[in-house]
Amino acid sequence: MIYFIIRRLILTVFLLLLVSMITFAIFFLVPRLAGQTAYQLAAQYVGRNPIPSEIKAVEIKLGLNAPLYLQYGRYIKGIVAGIHYNNGTDISYCPFPCFGYSFRNQQPVWPQLISDAPVTLSIAIGASVLWLIGGVSIGVLSALRRGSIFDRFSMGVALAGVSLPVFFTGLIALELFSYKWPIFPNVHYVGITTNPLLWARNLVLPWITLAFLYAALYARLTRAGMLETMGEDYIRTARAKGLPERTVVLKHGLRAALTPIVTIFGLDLGLLLGGAILTETTYSFPGLGQFTILAIQNQDLPEIMGVVMIASFFIVVANMIVDILYAVVDPRVRF
Amino acid sequence: MAPLLEVSDLRIQFQTDDGLVRAVDGLSFTLERGRTLGIVGESGSGKSVTSMGIMGLHQGTKARITGYIRLDGEDLVSASPARVRELRGSKMSMIFQDPLSSLHPYYTVGAQIMEAYRVHNKVSKQAARNHAVDLLGRVGIPTPESRLDDYPHQFSGGMRQRVMIAMALSCDPELLIADEPTTALDVTVQAQILDLISTLQSEFGSAVIIITHDLGVVAELSDDILVMYAGRIAEYGAAADIFGRPDHPYTWGLLASMPRLDRARETRLVPIPGTPPSLIRVPPGCPFHPRCRYTELVGGHRCQTDVPPLREAVTPGHAAACHLTADQRARQWADLSADKLPGEVQADEAAGEPEAREPV
């Protein structure tokens, strides 16, 4: 088991390196292959209506004329040790861990990511707990009472939930519970360290909105999984032992049906941690998702690159955790 | 003393979209303590449905069950689900066909055995663990102490079935039902498992029901044999009687379709023509008549119209449901056992249909 985890960890490091290479290639290699000169590329890092001297400065600071492997080396060095962007006259310092330096804002990207991450984290973690508990329990009940009114009703709602986008349900929720009946008035993000009560209160609507979408998906998944496992031979064995039906369903049925759900849960959570874009935008929460949108609108390439790296980091790590969890959940995976 | 198990006029039916499935249709038999009953029949003859019915595993499904199943005098058909659950696993337990899919893949075999023991006995984890080690040892698993924490996929097929048996015996049941216990196993392992069941039976003193389509299996173990066809009894009697002097055309067919060491290798196996009937549209009269070679010997169309009653013809306690007279059957069996298999003629005629040549 330890051996298995170590192997996974090593693989993850390699995967992250690969991700960084691909990201780097997209931002620095592809434009050059498309025929852009170093000067043209540098122009995109400076901002709108730049003056040539600024562009030249950035070109030298980024070392865009150096061979590509040196540029990549500098990029990686920045991530692990920090880096000085130097053109002889002035120095832009980007401390460890340097996930890019926005020449437009004259500041490194990482501190902004760090300041925005808690918002996304709050939304994603809270919502995931809600949808996991809600979705799985509805799915189990539906499977056990297959064809009942409860089953039909909840699966109908689930179908609606899967189909309705967050920016629709989110706005409806805001309209109803923030304006018409102001149970949650003036929804805005408050840090958990500032005021935990207000933090939770303001997050209720985003949580429910996001959880509704995923709970619907998980309810359907759980229902399908439970219907399948409850027909397995080992469920018959469990009943033949004389176990109470509760134990049969939860300990024997759900335990097996949960395995695929654990997988998808890990991936969904990893994806969300890179930015719950729609939810954050709908509720104007300054998280990674909104940061991404702004970075794209401003065409601030270092910021976009930083967010891409962080988001893929979350997905790769989530994948690793899922793999390890899978081995814990399913003993047949340990090899 | 009343018999341990007494099944009378048991009917199990399922309502489906295609119609009413009469899976078991008026089954009656008794089983004494310490005895072994073999239930034989083709797929779809109602064997497994019967065993699940006895175990109360149809509860919560749409099955309709009538008749009586008395375990030690207590009727299980009318008993509450909670009561049947108490008996299940403790007083009666079951071994299934495929030990790999019947064991939960995510729990160690020790955990599964201990669970079966602790649900009926209020004992500590340690006591249950010791009990499980003891059981695994008794079913012939080497170094049981260390194998207890292994998962089912780490065992071989035969060892897995031993685990299933250990689990079934954990509460010292009075009735053990083995549903095709060797079908999924290698031939070499089959004999070992059958030996084990018979050894443990004498050790634990349980009554055993072996359900199989393999006459060889029941021949080895059973005191009594019940041949089922289309949810009904075709023939019922002591094993020695049934193998010595089978009294039903269906049993003759089963025997003729089985390879035997005491016949010349050139002797063809004779299949029973046709396929088992649909349990939704069971043929009227004798359910076996569409596949029977002897209907013409019976006067009129009684095979097609009258359901034959179960009658003792040869020896007491040995009954068959057939319209042929005792004399006719005695003569036919005499011919059959003299290797003048009348089926051979028909089988050669049917040579154009290759699937009909496969032994049933």
Interface residues (C-beta under 8 A of the other chain):
Chain A: E232 D233 Y234 R236 T237 A238 R239 A240 K241 G242 L243 P244 E245 T247 H252 R255 A256 V329 D330 P331 R332
Chain B: M55 L57 G60 R85 E86 L87 R88 G89 S90 S93 M94 F96 D98 S101 S102 L103 H104 P105 Y106 T108 E115 A116 V119 H120 Y151 H153 M164 M167
